[in-house]
Amino acid sequence: MKKALLLVSILFISVVSTACINKFAVQELNNKAKSYIEQGDYENAIERLKSSADLDGSVFETHYNLAVAYTQAEDYQNAINSFRKAIELNPEFADAYYSLAVAEEDFSIDLAKGVLTIDENGAVVRVDEETLQNQDKITLSDTAKQMINDLLSDAVNNYNLYLEKGQNLQDGDEVRQKIQKLIEEQNENQQNTEG
């Protein structure tokens, strides 16, 4: 009996120790990533935050910071996925909806400008600078047009959720104007798709 109690207590202590070590490691990785973000080194920030998420995928801040780093690196698909994970973990954090909407809006802008395109396999790829400069006219595929529409719609929804969940928002009027502008862009894009 004493031996069984000792084994259980050793097992419990090791689980608690592992949890503490993981929490410390997650915090260290997040701190290092923050430093990289401040330096503009998004690649290293992303790697640290991905490692942090691997250690403990339940930390809201890790996913939110990872999404911010992806947004800064203009990797919008991963940013959007990371913001969605952050929102799943903390659905009441209004700023996550705002940040998600910004990533969706930026993604749609880069698609519309031809900075990003959709290849024959449906993957989003960055257009190299030389090709971009040598283009006279940007021709968007129907898939790109539909993606832009979807991104604008999602951005409008997420800006509205930000307004709904936020309290005492200083930028409420500005966000409402942004929503109106996006709805107009979406309607224009829809007309171009149908025409």
C-alpha positions as CSV (number, residue, x, y, z in Angstrom):
1,M,0.0,0.0,0.0
2,K,2.8,2.4,1.0
3,K,4.6,1.5,-2.2
4,A,1.5,2.2,-4.4
5,L,1.0,5.6,-2.6
6,L,4.7,6.4,-3.2
7,L,4.3,5.6,-6.9
8,V,1.2,7.7,-7.3
9,S,2.8,10.6,-5.6
10,I,5.9,10.3,-7.7
11,L,3.8,10.2,-10.9
12,F,1.7,13.2,-9.7
13,I,4.9,15.2,-8.9
14,S,6.3,14.4,-12.3
15,V,3.1,15.5,-14.1
16,V,3.0,18.8,-12.1
17,S,6.8,19.3,-12.8
18,T,6.3,18.7,-16.5
19,A,3.4,21.2,-16.5
20,C,5.5,23.8,-14.8
21,I,8.4,23.2,-17.1
22,N,6.1,23.5,-20.2
23,K,4.5,26.7,-18.9
24,F,7.9,28.2,-18.3
25,A,9.2,27.1,-21.7
26,V,6.0,28.5,-23.4
27,Q,6.5,31.8,-21.6
28,E,10.2,31.9,-22.6
29,L,9.4,31.1,-26.3
30,N,6.6,33.8,-26.3
31,N,9.0,36.4,-24.8
32,K,11.7,35.6,-27.4
33,A,9.1,35.8,-30.2
34,K,7.9,39.2,-28.9
35,S,11.5,40.4,-29.1
36,Y,11.8,39.1,-32.7
37,I,8.5,40.7,-33.7
38,E,9.8,44.0,-32.3
39,Q,12.9,43.6,-34.5
40,G,10.9,42.8,-37.6
41,D,12.2,39.3,-37.7
42,Y,8.9,37.6,-38.3
43,E,10.4,34.3,-39.5
44,N,12.1,33.6,-36.1
45,A,9.1,34.9,-34.2
46,I,6.8,32.5,-36.1
47,E,9.2,29.6,-35.4
48,R,9.3,30.3,-31.7
49,L,5.5,30.7,-31.5
50,K,4.9,27.5,-33.4
51,S,7.2,25.7,-30.9
52,S,5.3,27.3,-28.1
53,A,1.9,26.1,-29.5
54,D,3.4,22.6,-29.9
55,L,4.3,22.6,-26.2
56,D,0.9,23.9,-25.1
57,G,-1.8,24.5,-27.7
58,S,-4.2,25.9,-25.1
59,V,-2.5,29.3,-24.6
60,F,-4.6,32.0,-26.3
61,E,-1.7,34.5,-26.3
62,T,0.5,32.2,-28.3
63,H,-2.0,31.8,-31.1
64,Y,-2.9,35.5,-31.1
65,N,0.8,36.5,-31.3
66,L,1.5,33.8,-33.9
67,A,-1.4,35.3,-36.0
68,V,0.1,38.8,-35.6
69,A,3.5,37.6,-36.7
70,Y,2.0,35.8,-39.7
71,T,0.1,39.0,-40.6
72,Q,3.3,41.1,-40.4
73,A,5.0,38.5,-42.6
74,E,2.1,38.8,-45.0
75,D,1.3,35.1,-44.7
76,Y,-2.5,35.8,-44.5
77,Q,-3.8,32.3,-44.8
78,N,-1.8,31.2,-41.7
79,A,-2.6,34.4,-39.9
80,I,-6.3,33.8,-40.5
81,N,-6.1,30.2,-39.2
82,S,-4.2,31.3,-36.1
83,F,-6.6,34.2,-35.3
84,R,-9.5,31.7,-35.6
85,K,-7.7,29.3,-33.2
86,A,-7.1,32.3,-30.8
87,I,-10.8,33.2,-31.0
88,E,-11.8,29.6,-30.4
89,L,-9.7,29.8,-27.1
90,N,-11.0,33.2,-26.1
91,P,-14.1,34.2,-28.0
92,E,-14.7,37.4,-25.9
93,F,-11.4,39.1,-26.8
94,A,-12.7,41.8,-29.2
95,D,-9.3,42.8,-30.6
96,A,-8.9,39.3,-32.1
97,Y,-11.9,39.9,-34.3
98,Y,-10.5,43.3,-35.4
99,S,-7.1,41.8,-36.1
100,L,-8.7,38.9,-38.0
101,A,-10.6,41.4,-40.1
102,V,-7.5,43.4,-40.9
103,A,-5.7,40.2,-42.1
104,E,-8.7,39.3,-44.3
105,E,-8.8,42.8,-45.7
106,D,-5.1,42.9,-46.4
107,F,-5.3,39.4,-48.0
108,S,-8.1,40.7,-50.3
109,I,-6.1,43.8,-51.2
110,D,-3.0,41.8,-52.2
111,L,-5.1,39.5,-54.3
112,A,-6.8,42.4,-56.0
113,K,-3.4,44.1,-56.7
114,G,-2.0,41.0,-58.1
115,V,0.7,40.7,-55.4
116,L,-0.8,37.3,-54.6
117,T,-2.4,35.0,-57.2
118,I,-4.0,31.6,-57.2
119,D,-2.1,28.9,-59.1
120,E,-3.6,26.0,-61.1
121,N,-3.7,23.9,-58.0
122,G,-5.7,26.5,-56.1
123,A,-2.8,27.5,-53.9
124,V,-2.2,31.1,-53.1
125,V,1.3,32.2,-54.2
126,R,3.2,35.5,-54.0
127,V,4.1,37.0,-57.4
128,D,7.7,38.0,-57.7
129,E,8.5,41.7,-57.9
130,E,9.8,41.6,-61.5
131,T,6.7,39.9,-62.8
132,L,4.5,42.3,-60.9
133,Q,6.3,45.4,-62.3
134,N,6.2,44.0,-65.9
135,Q,2.4,43.5,-65.8
136,D,0.4,46.1,-67.7
137,K,-3.0,45.0,-66.5
138,I,-3.9,42.6,-63.7
139,T,-6.4,40.0,-64.7
140,L,-8.0,38.2,-61.8
141,S,-9.3,34.6,-62.2
142,D,-12.9,33.8,-61.2
143,T,-11.4,31.9,-58.2
144,A,-9.5,35.0,-57.1
145,K,-12.5,37.2,-57.5
146,Q,-14.6,34.8,-55.4
147,M,-11.9,34.6,-52.8
148,I,-11.8,38.4,-52.6
149,N,-15.5,38.5,-52.1
150,D,-15.4,35.9,-49.4
151,L,-12.5,37.7,-47.6
152,L,-14.4,41.0,-47.7
153,S,-17.5,39.4,-46.4
154,D,-15.6,37.7,-43.6
155,A,-13.8,41.0,-42.8
156,V,-17.2,42.8,-42.5
157,N,-18.5,40.1,-40.2
158,N,-15.4,40.2,-38.0
159,Y,-15.4,44.0,-37.8
160,N,-19.0,43.8,-36.7
161,L,-18.1,41.2,-34.1
162,Y,-15.4,43.5,-32.8
163,L,-18.0,46.3,-32.4
164,E,-20.4,43.9,-30.7
165,K,-17.9,42.5,-28.3
166,G,-15.8,45.6,-27.6
167,Q,-16.6,48.0,-24.8
168,N,-16.0,51.7,-24.8
169,L,-14.4,51.5,-28.3
170,Q,-12.6,54.7,-29.2
171,D,-12.5,53.7,-32.9
172,G,-16.2,52.6,-33.3
173,D,-17.1,55.3,-35.9
174,E,-13.9,54.6,-37.8
175,V,-14.6,50.9,-37.9
176,R,-18.2,51.5,-39.0
177,Q,-16.9,53.6,-41.9
178,K,-14.4,50.8,-42.8
179,I,-17.3,48.3,-42.8
180,Q,-19.3,50.6,-45.2
181,K,-16.2,50.9,-47.5
182,L,-15.7,47.1,-47.6
183,I,-19.4,46.5,-48.4
184,E,-19.1,48.9,-51.3
185,E,-15.9,47.2,-52.5
186,Q,-17.6,43.8,-52.1
187,N,-20.6,45.0,-54.2
188,E,-18.2,46.4,-56.9
189,N,-16.3,43.2,-56.9
190,Q,-19.5,41.2,-57.2
191,Q,-20.6,43.3,-60.2
192,N,-17.2,42.7,-61.9
193,T,-17.5,39.0,-61.3
194,E,-21.0,38.8,-62.8
195,G,-20.1,41.2,-65.7
